Amino acid sequence: MQSPTWLDETQYPFQPHYFQTSSGSMHYVDEGSGDVILFVHGNPTWSFMFRHLITGLRDRYRCIAIDHIGFGLSDKPADASYLPQFHAKNLKSFIQSLGLKKITLVLHDWGGAIGISYALDSPENVERIVAFNNSFWSVKGVKAAERFSKIVGGPIGWIACHLVNAFPRFVIPSVFGDKSKLPPTVHKQYIRPFSTISSRKGTWVLARSIIRESDWLSDLWDRRLVVNDKPLLLLVGDRDPTFGPDKLARWEDAFPKHRTITYPGVGHFVPEELGPVAVTPIREFMKTSQYDQIEESLPRAAK
């Protein structure tokens, strides 16, 4: 399959691969060899966001990064549900089809819940977890989240997402800590995957799912003890209006074997803002399997 003309292959120099789902072709990157690191993105991004990590880690690890159906270089069928459960099902099928074993999950935004869903169903196949700003529990009752999801999930949100392409165009830069980290050449790579009205459904559905899929999210949280023995590395931007100390505390409470590195001035899209900076802590974390090793090998906070 030919790459689209808008794709900047100097920034994203990876061979394309495709996995056939029941809803269409799901694009993914598969670079390097060794232990598997699987990158799972959220809304409205795609595997492009992990390009620096893939480049920096593929010398020693097999780096695999998917584009959910409806995002990035994957198909965007009009009749797909695009619910987080839909993406979780595709992820599970993808992992099983490729025969991936002993996976390290790297999760961001909605990728948190989608990736944790797989970990809860197949805990024996997940070695460790790296989490950038995200959550995997219900936020029902949180007024700001309910208000946002209601607006986005209604007529105004439908127009904003479908007609204006608001999420990649306006939401992404609005939650950057340092907007200089999003130059036009990079921002374009997040806007152009949604070039038509019909291609933007996925961004709208995930936004309204923040509250509408509360039961599914509550179930994930209720089952968290299944994976609470996994080593966890939290790489956190502290200038993210969607991810505050309360969410960080939940992650830390759920995973006793955790290490947190906080990056001052970094917003929601941590992998994009940090770029290659995130390679070193992940590389060190990949060498660890026990909490005491995590304590010794990783700093408490970034300066």
C-alpha positions in Angstrom: 0.0 0.0 0.0 1.4 3.4 -1.0 2.0 6.0 1.7 -0.1 9.2 1.4 1.6 12.2 -0.2 1.3 14.2 3.1 3.4 11.8 5.1 6.8 13.2 6.0 9.1 10.2 5.6 12.1 12.1 6.9 10.3 12.4 10.3 8.7 9.0 10.0 11.2 6.7 8.2 9.5 3.4 8.9 8.4 0.5 6.6 4.6 0.2 6.7 2.9 -3.0 7.7 -0.8 -3.8 7.8 -3.0 -6.1 9.8 -6.4 -7.0 8.5 -9.2 -6.6 11.0 -12.9 -7.2 10.4 -13.3 -3.5 9.9 -10.4 -2.8 7.6 -6.6 -2.6 7.5 -4.7 -1.5 10.6 -1.4 0.1 10.0 1.6 -0.6 12.3 5.3 -0.1 12.6 7.6 -3.1 13.3 11.2 -2.1 13.8 14.2 -3.9 15.4 14.4 -7.2 17.2 14.5 -8.5 20.7 12.0 -8.1 23.6 8.7 -6.6 22.4 7.8 -3.0 23.2 4.2 -2.3 22.1 3.2 1.4 21.8 -0.6 2.2 22.1 -1.7 5.7 21.2 -4.9 7.6 22.1 -7.0 10.4 20.7 -6.4 12.0 18.2 -2.8 10.8 17.6 -1.2 7.8 15.9 2.1 6.0 15.9 3.9 9.1 14.6 3.9 10.3 18.2 6.3 7.5 19.2 8.7 7.9 16.3 11.6 9.2 18.5 11.2 6.3 20.9 11.1 3.7 18.1 14.2 5.1 16.6 16.0 5.3 19.9 15.1 1.8 21.1 15.0 -0.4 18.0 18.7 -1.2 18.2 18.0 -3.5 21.1 14.2 -4.1 21.1 11.4 -5.0 18.7 9.4 -1.8 18.7 5.8 -2.2 17.4 3.4 0.8 17.2 -0.1 0.4 15.9 -2.5 3.0 14.5 -6.0 2.2 15.7 -8.7 1.8 13.0 -9.9 5.4 12.3 -6.5 6.9 13.0 -3.1 7.6 11.4 -2.5 5.4 8.3 -5.2 2.9 9.1 -8.5 2.6 7.4 -11.4 4.8 8.6 -14.6 3.0 7.8 -17.8 4.9 8.3 -19.6 2.0 9.9 -17.1 1.2 12.7 -18.2 1.9 16.3 -14.8 3.4 17.3 -15.6 2.7 20.9 -12.6 2.0 23.2 -13.9 -1.7 23.4 -13.6 -1.9 19.6 -10.0 -0.8 19.7 -9.2 -3.1 22.6 -10.6 -6.0 20.6 -8.5 -5.1 17.6 -5.4 -4.8 19.8 -6.0 -8.3 21.3 -6.5 -9.8 17.9 -3.4 -8.1 16.6 -1.2 -9.4 19.4 -2.5 -12.9 19.0 -2.1 -12.9 15.3 1.5 -11.7 15.5 2.3 -14.1 18.3 3.7 -11.4 20.5 5.1 -12.6 23.9 6.4 -11.0 27.1 5.2 -7.5 26.0 6.2 -4.2 27.5 3.2 -1.9 27.0 3.8 1.8 26.4 0.5 3.7 26.8 -0.8 7.2 26.3 -4.2 8.9 26.5 -6.9 6.4 25.6 -4.1 3.9 24.9 -4.0 3.5 28.7 -7.5 2.0 29.0 -7.1 0.1 25.7 -3.8 -1.4 26.7 -4.7 -2.1 30.3 -7.8 -4.0 28.9 -5.4 -6.4 27.1 -3.2 -6.7 30.2 -6.1 -7.6 32.4 -7.3 -10.3 29.9 -3.7 -11.7 29.4 -1.6 -10.7 32.4 0.8 -13.6 31.8 1.9 -12.0 28.5 2.7 -8.5 29.9 6.1 -8.0 31.5 5.9 -4.3 32.4 4.1 -1.1 31.6 5.2 2.4 30.7 2.5 5.0 31.1 2.4 8.6 29.8 -0.4 10.8 31.0 -3.6 8.7 30.9 -6.2 6.9 33.0 -8.1 3.6 32.9 -11.0 4.2 35.3 -14.3 6.0 35.2 -14.4 9.8 35.7 -18.2 9.8 36.1 -19.0 12.4 38.7 -16.1 14.6 37.8 -17.9 17.7 36.7 -15.3 19.0 34.3 -15.0 15.6 32.6 -18.8 15.2 32.4 -19.3 18.7 31.0 -16.6 18.2 28.4 -17.8 14.8 27.3 -21.4 16.0 27.1 -20.5 18.9 24.9 -18.3 17.0 22.7 -20.7 14.1 22.4 -23.6 16.4 21.4 -24.4 18.4 18.2 -21.8 21.0 18.9 -19.1 18.4 19.4 -20.2 16.5 16.2 -19.8 19.7 14.2 -16.5 20.6 15.8 -15.0 17.1 15.2 -16.5 16.3 11.8 -16.6 19.7 10.1 -13.8 21.6 11.8 -11.4 18.7 12.6 -11.1 20.4 16.0 -9.2 17.7 18.0 -6.0 17.6 15.9 -6.2 21.2 14.9 -7.0 22.9 18.2 -7.1 20.5 21.1 -3.6 19.1 20.5 -1.8 22.5 20.7 -4.0 23.7 23.6 -2.7 21.0 25.9 1.0 21.3 25.0 3.2 22.7 27.8 5.7 24.1 25.4 4.0 25.0 22.1 7.4 25.4 20.4 7.6 21.6 20.6 4.8 21.5 18.0 6.1 23.2 14.9 3.8 23.4 11.8 5.7 20.6 10.1 4.9 18.3 13.0 1.4 19.5 13.7 0.5 18.8 10.0 1.3 15.1 10.6 -1.5 15.0 13.2 -4.0 17.0 11.1 -3.7 15.4 7.7 -4.8 11.8 8.6 -8.3 13.3 9.0 -8.5 14.9 5.6 -12.3 14.3 5.1 -15.4 14.7 7.2 -16.1 10.9 7.0 -12.6 10.2 8.4 -13.1 12.1 11.7 -15.6 9.9 13.4 -13.1 8.2 15.6 -12.0 11.4 17.3 -15.6 12.3 18.1 -16.5 8.8 19.5 -13.6 8.6 21.8 -14.2 12.1 23.2 -17.8 11.3 24.0 -16.8 7.9 25.4 -15.1 9.6 28.3 -18.4 9.4 30.2 -20.6 7.2 27.9 -18.3 4.2 28.5 -18.0 4.6 32.2 -19.2 1.1 32.9 -16.4 -0.4 30.8 -13.9 1.8 32.5 -15.2 1.0 35.9 -14.8 -2.7 35.1 -11.1 -2.2 34.2 -10.5 -0.4 37.5 -12.3 -3.0 39.5 -10.0 -5.7 38.0 -6.8 -3.8 38.5 -5.4 -6.3 41.1 -4.9 -8.7 38.2 -1.9 -6.7 37.1 -0.8 -4.7 40.1 2.4 -6.8 40.4 3.7 -5.5 37.1 6.6 -3.0 37.2 5.4 0.4 36.1 7.2 3.4 34.8 5.2 6.7 34.9 6.6 9.5 32.7 4.5 12.5 33.5 4.1 16.0 32.2 3.0 18.3 35.0 1.4 21.0 32.8 -1.4 18.8 31.6 -4.9 20.2 32.4 -6.3 16.7 31.9 -3.9 14.8 34.1 -3.5 16.1 37.6 -2.0 14.8 40.9 -5.2 12.8 41.6 -4.8 10.7 38.5 -1.1 10.2 39.1 -1.9 9.1 42.7 -4.4 6.5 41.3 -1.7 5.0 39.1 0.8 4.9 41.9 -1.6 3.3 44.3 -2.7 0.7 41.8 0.9 -0.4 41.0 3.2 -0.7 44.1 6.2 -1.5 41.9 6.2 1.9 40.3 8.7 4.6 39.5 7.5 8.1 38.6 9.5 10.7 36.7 7.9 14.1 36.4 8.8 16.5 33.7 8.1 20.2 34.6 6.5 22.3 32.0 5.4 19.3 29.8 1.8 19.0 28.8 -0.5 16.2 27.8 1.3 14.8 24.7 4.4 13.8 26.7 6.0 11.6 24.0 5.9 14.4 21.5 7.2 17.1 23.8 10.0 14.9 25.3 11.0 13.3 22.0 14.4 11.5 22.4 14.6 12.5 26.1 12.2 9.6 27.0 14.5 7.0 25.4 16.9 6.8 28.3 14.4 6.1 31.2 12.6 3.5 29.1 15.9 1.8 28.1 16.9 1.6 31.8 13.4 0.4 32.8 13.6 -2.4 30.2 16.5 -3.8 32.2 14.5 -4.1 35.4 11.9 -6.5 36.6 11.9 -5.9 40.3 10.9 -2.8 42.3 14.3 -2.5 44.0 16.0 -2.5 40.6 13.7 0.3 39.5 14.6 2.3 42.7 18.3 2.0 41.9 18.3 2.7 38.1 15.9 5.6 37.6 15.9 9.2 39.0 12.9 10.5 40.9 12.3 13.5 38.7 13.6 15.2 35.7 15.3 18.5 36.1 
